[in-house]
Amino acid sequence: MNIKQLRQQKADALAKAKAISALAATENRTLTEAEGVEFDATMAQVKTIQADVERAERMLDAERSASGTAVVEVGVDLATKKPWANFGEQLIAVRNAAVSPRNTDVRLLAALGSNESVPAEGGFLVEPEFAKEIWQRTYDVGLVSKRCFDMSMKTNRLVMNAVDEDSRVDGQRWGGLLAYWEGESNPYQGTKPKFRQMQLVANKLTGLCYITEEQLEDADATQKYIDTAFPEEFAFKIDDAILNGTGAGMPLGVQTSNAPIVVAPAAG
């Protein structure tokens, strides 16, 4: 197993541990005994994987020093040979590629966007392990988004059937499902629930910031800033869109949709 795979395993394990902790925090409680055992086991797995990563890195560095050239493992190309130590290191490589394209770090070539020649339409993608951590933190700090139903989409468009319900009176709930008390004298009547077709379209949320040369020189500090600033900004924008989104290039918010029910105030 190469270092990139080990780092992905570590990221997955960390995400699992964070999800356990976040659930308890959302419900304003401490971890249950079973959750505590699972959390401790997951963090132990993270520690073990990190040790494997460090051993593999030391071995590769020793081989490079001995041979004086880059060591290539069988079945592993240069783009996956040496994973980034952290997100800050990848940002430094992106900056260097922009200044001197001919000296682009080979690891970036595996993370090209849709258009290599036009930066605004492509550029270099964030490594999956870093992207996953940023999005996990986004939902951890979000106030509304973490309460939403999470559904995976293989493409940016999903068409599905949804319950057609616009009233809570009998015969309208869950699209027309109606239950009867057995003691009622009226005969039972079968109902046919109604469904409507809805289309979900993924919108793109982009964050942009400028990093100084001084920040790039300290990769650890840069990663700390990115890991804190971007999730909080993304969480704010997503929460706001869920409530007030216009539906144009962003989600349609609850307040601007047909969901709110307006009730006239009682006289007096």
C-alpha positions as CSV (number, residue, x, y, z in Angstrom):
1,M,0.0,0.0,0.0
2,N,1.5,3.4,-1.0
3,I,1.6,6.5,1.1
4,K,-1.3,8.2,-0.7
5,Q,-3.6,5.2,0.2
6,L,-2.4,5.3,3.8
7,R,-3.1,9.0,4.0
8,Q,-6.6,8.5,2.6
9,Q,-7.2,5.8,5.2
10,K,-6.1,8.2,7.9
11,A,-8.5,10.9,6.5
12,D,-11.4,8.5,6.5
13,A,-10.7,7.4,10.0
14,L,-10.5,11.0,11.2
15,A,-13.8,11.8,9.5
16,K,-15.4,8.9,11.2
17,A,-14.2,10.0,14.6
18,K,-15.3,13.6,14.0
19,A,-18.8,12.3,13.0
20,I,-19.1,10.4,16.3
21,S,-18.1,13.5,18.3
22,A,-20.3,15.9,16.2
23,L,-23.4,13.7,16.7
24,A,-23.0,13.9,20.5
25,A,-22.3,17.7,20.3
26,T,-25.4,18.2,18.2
27,E,-27.6,16.4,20.6
28,N,-25.9,18.3,23.5
29,R,-24.7,15.2,25.3
30,T,-21.6,13.2,26.1
31,L,-20.6,10.1,24.2
32,T,-22.4,6.9,25.1
33,E,-20.3,4.0,26.2
34,A,-20.5,2.3,22.8
35,E,-19.6,5.6,21.1
36,G,-16.7,6.1,23.4
37,V,-15.3,2.7,22.6
38,E,-15.8,3.3,18.8
39,F,-14.2,6.7,19.1
40,D,-11.1,5.4,21.0
41,A,-10.7,2.5,18.5
42,T,-10.9,4.9,15.6
43,M,-8.3,7.3,17.0
44,A,-6.0,4.3,17.8
45,Q,-6.4,3.4,14.1
46,V,-5.4,6.9,13.1
47,K,-2.3,6.7,15.3
48,T,-1.3,3.3,13.8
49,I,-1.8,4.6,10.2
50,Q,0.2,7.7,10.9
51,A,3.1,5.5,12.2
52,D,2.9,3.5,8.9
53,V,3.0,6.7,6.9
54,E,6.1,8.0,8.8
55,R,7.9,4.7,8.4
56,A,7.2,4.7,4.6
57,E,8.4,8.3,4.3
58,R,11.6,7.5,6.1
59,M,12.2,4.5,3.9
60,L,11.7,6.5,0.7
61,D,13.9,9.3,1.9
62,A,16.7,6.8,2.7
63,E,16.4,5.2,-0.7
64,R,16.6,8.6,-2.4
65,S,19.7,9.6,-0.4
66,A,21.4,6.3,-1.2
67,S,20.7,6.4,-4.9
68,G,20.8,10.1,-5.5
69,T,17.8,9.9,-7.7
70,A,14.0,9.6,-7.3
71,V,12.9,6.1,-6.4
72,V,9.9,4.8,-8.3
73,E,7.8,2.0,-6.8
74,V,6.6,-0.7,-9.2
75,G,3.0,0.0,-10.2
76,V,3.0,3.6,-8.8
77,D,3.5,6.6,-11.0
78,L,5.3,9.8,-10.1
79,A,2.0,11.6,-9.5
80,T,1.1,9.3,-6.6
81,K,4.7,8.7,-5.4
82,K,5.1,11.2,-2.6
83,P,1.8,12.6,-1.1
84,W,1.8,16.1,0.3
85,A,2.8,16.5,3.9
86,N,0.0,18.9,4.4
87,F,-2.3,21.3,2.4
88,G,0.2,24.2,2.8
89,E,2.9,22.2,0.9
90,Q,0.5,21.7,-2.0
91,L,-0.3,25.4,-2.0
92,I,3.4,26.2,-2.2
93,A,3.7,23.8,-5.2
94,V,0.8,25.5,-6.9
95,R,2.4,28.9,-6.4
96,N,5.7,27.7,-7.8
97,A,4.0,26.2,-10.8
98,A,2.4,29.5,-11.6
99,V,5.8,31.3,-11.4
100,S,7.7,28.6,-13.2
101,P,5.4,26.3,-15.2
102,R,8.3,24.2,-16.5
103,N,9.2,23.3,-13.0
104,T,5.7,22.1,-12.0
105,D,5.8,19.5,-9.3
106,V,4.8,16.2,-10.9
107,R,2.4,15.5,-8.1
108,L,0.2,18.4,-9.3
109,L,-0.3,16.7,-12.7
110,A,-2.6,14.2,-11.1
111,A,-4.8,17.0,-9.8
112,L,-5.5,19.1,-12.9
113,G,-8.8,20.8,-13.3
114,S,-11.0,20.7,-16.4
115,N,-8.9,23.2,-18.3
116,E,-5.2,23.2,-17.8
117,S,-4.5,26.2,-20.0
118,V,-7.0,28.6,-18.6
119,P,-6.6,29.0,-14.8
120,A,-10.1,30.4,-14.3
121,E,-11.6,27.2,-15.8
122,G,-9.4,24.7,-14.2
123,G,-6.1,24.9,-12.3
124,F,-5.0,22.3,-9.8
125,L,-7.6,20.5,-7.7
126,V,-7.3,20.2,-3.9
127,E,-6.2,16.7,-3.0
128,P,-9.2,14.5,-2.0
129,E,-7.9,14.0,1.6
130,F,-7.6,17.7,2.2
131,A,-10.9,18.5,0.4
132,K,-12.8,15.9,2.5
133,E,-11.4,17.4,5.7
134,I,-12.4,20.9,4.7
135,W,-16.0,19.9,3.9
136,Q,-16.3,17.8,7.1
137,R,-15.3,20.9,9.1
138,T,-17.8,22.9,7.2
139,Y,-20.7,20.8,8.3
140,D,-19.3,20.5,11.8
141,V,-19.5,24.3,12.3
142,G,-22.7,24.9,10.3
143,L,-25.8,25.6,12.3
144,V,-28.4,24.7,9.7
145,S,-26.6,22.5,7.2
146,K,-25.7,19.8,9.6
147,R,-29.4,19.3,10.3
148,C,-30.2,18.7,6.6
149,F,-30.6,15.4,4.9
150,D,-27.4,14.3,3.2
151,M,-27.8,12.7,-0.2
152,S,-25.0,11.6,-2.5
153,M,-25.2,12.6,-6.2
154,K,-23.1,10.9,-8.9
155,T,-23.7,13.8,-11.3
156,N,-24.6,17.5,-10.8
157,R,-28.3,16.8,-11.5
158,L,-30.7,14.4,-9.8
159,V,-34.4,13.8,-10.7
160,M,-36.4,12.0,-8.0
161,N,-40.0,11.4,-6.9
162,A,-41.1,13.4,-3.8
163,V,-44.2,13.3,-1.7
164,D,-46.8,15.8,-2.9
165,E,-48.1,17.3,0.3
166,D,-49.2,20.9,0.8
167,S,-51.6,20.4,3.8
168,R,-51.8,18.5,7.1
169,V,-55.6,17.8,6.9
170,D,-56.9,14.2,6.6
171,G,-56.3,12.8,3.2
172,Q,-53.4,15.1,2.4
173,R,-50.6,14.0,4.7
174,W,-47.8,12.1,3.0
175,G,-49.4,12.7,-0.3
176,G,-52.8,11.3,0.6
177,L,-52.1,8.5,3.1
178,L,-55.0,8.2,5.5
179,A,-55.3,6.1,8.7
180,Y,-58.5,5.1,10.5
181,W,-59.4,4.4,14.1
182,E,-60.9,1.0,14.2
183,G,-63.8,2.2,16.3
184,E,-65.1,4.6,13.7
185,S,-68.5,3.7,12.1
186,N,-67.5,5.0,8.7
187,P,-66.2,2.4,6.2
188,Y,-62.6,2.5,5.3
189,Q,-61.6,3.9,1.9
190,G,-58.4,3.1,0.2
191,T,-56.2,6.0,-0.8
192,K,-53.5,6.5,-3.4
193,P,-50.6,8.7,-2.3
194,K,-49.6,11.3,-4.8
195,F,-46.0,12.0,-5.7
196,R,-44.4,14.9,-7.6
197,Q,-41.2,14.9,-9.6
198,M,-38.4,17.2,-8.3
199,Q,-35.1,18.0,-9.8
200,L,-32.0,18.7,-7.7
201,V,-29.2,20.6,-9.3
202,A,-25.8,21.0,-7.6
203,N,-24.5,24.6,-7.4
204,K,-20.9,25.5,-7.1
205,L,-19.6,27.4,-4.0
206,T,-16.2,29.0,-4.5
207,G,-13.9,30.5,-1.9
208,L,-11.0,32.8,-2.8
209,C,-8.3,34.3,-0.7
210,Y,-4.8,35.6,-1.2
211,I,-1.9,34.2,0.7
212,T,1.3,36.2,1.2
213,E,4.9,34.9,0.6
214,E,5.4,34.9,4.4
215,Q,2.4,32.7,4.9
216,L,3.6,30.3,2.2
217,E,7.0,29.9,3.9
218,D,5.2,28.4,6.9
219,A,3.1,25.5,5.5
220,D,1.8,24.5,8.9
221,A,0.4,28.0,9.7
222,T,-1.0,28.3,6.2
223,Q,-2.9,25.0,6.6
224,K,-4.2,26.1,10.0
225,Y,-5.6,29.3,8.4
226,I,-7.2,27.4,5.5
227,D,-8.7,24.8,7.8
228,T,-10.3,27.4,10.0
229,A,-11.3,30.2,7.6
230,F,-12.7,28.3,4.7
231,P,-15.0,25.9,6.6
232,E,-16.5,28.8,8.6
233,E,-17.0,30.9,5.5
234,F,-18.5,28.0,3.6
235,A,-20.8,27.1,6.5
236,F,-22.1,30.7,6.8
237,K,-22.9,30.9,3.0
238,I,-24.5,27.5,3.0
239,D,-26.6,28.2,6.1
240,D,-27.7,31.5,4.7
241,A,-28.6,30.0,1.3
242,I,-30.7,27.3,3.0
243,L,-32.8,30.0,4.7
244,N,-32.7,32.9,2.2
245,G,-31.3,31.5,-1.1
246,T,-32.8,32.9,-4.3
247,G,-32.6,29.7,-6.3
248,A,-30.5,31.4,-9.0
249,G,-27.1,29.8,-9.0
250,M,-27.6,28.8,-5.4
251,P,-30.1,26.7,-3.4
252,L,-33.7,28.0,-3.0
253,G,-34.1,29.0,0.6
254,V,-36.9,28.1,2.9
255,Q,-38.0,31.7,3.4
256,T,-38.1,32.5,-0.4
257,S,-39.8,29.2,-1.4
258,N,-43.5,28.2,-1.1
259,A,-42.8,26.5,2.2
260,P,-43.7,29.3,4.6
261,I,-47.3,29.3,5.7
262,V,-48.7,32.8,6.4
263,V,-51.3,33.0,9.1
264,A,-53.4,36.1,9.6
265,P,-53.3,37.4,13.2
266,A,-56.3,37.0,15.3
267,A,-58.4,40.1,15.9
268,G,-57.8,41.6,19.3
